[in-house]
Amino acid sequence: MQMLDSLHNSTVISFAVLSGRTAVWVSERPRSLLQLIEGIQTISVVLARNFRRLCADREANPTTLKTEGKKLYASLLAPVATHLSIDRT
């Protein structure tokens, strides 16, 4: 229960890669939203893997990291960005 209380000013975003689409859950107490994004599951997985690899590489080019991060944001977060509260973490 203590962990849940610490999230009262936070936003939790979860993703599920489904057949033909990606499900995105945005949870901001006391509400939750589910949005299905059609046709990006393969692209999202590849972008996430590339971004994770770049983040783990101390020698990664910062420009490349920023470019890949923007692609990942556009693919997964931009579709739900209007539902995110700016006063949360």
Order of alpha helices (4+ residues) and beta strands (2+ residues): alpha-beta-beta-beta-alpha-alpha
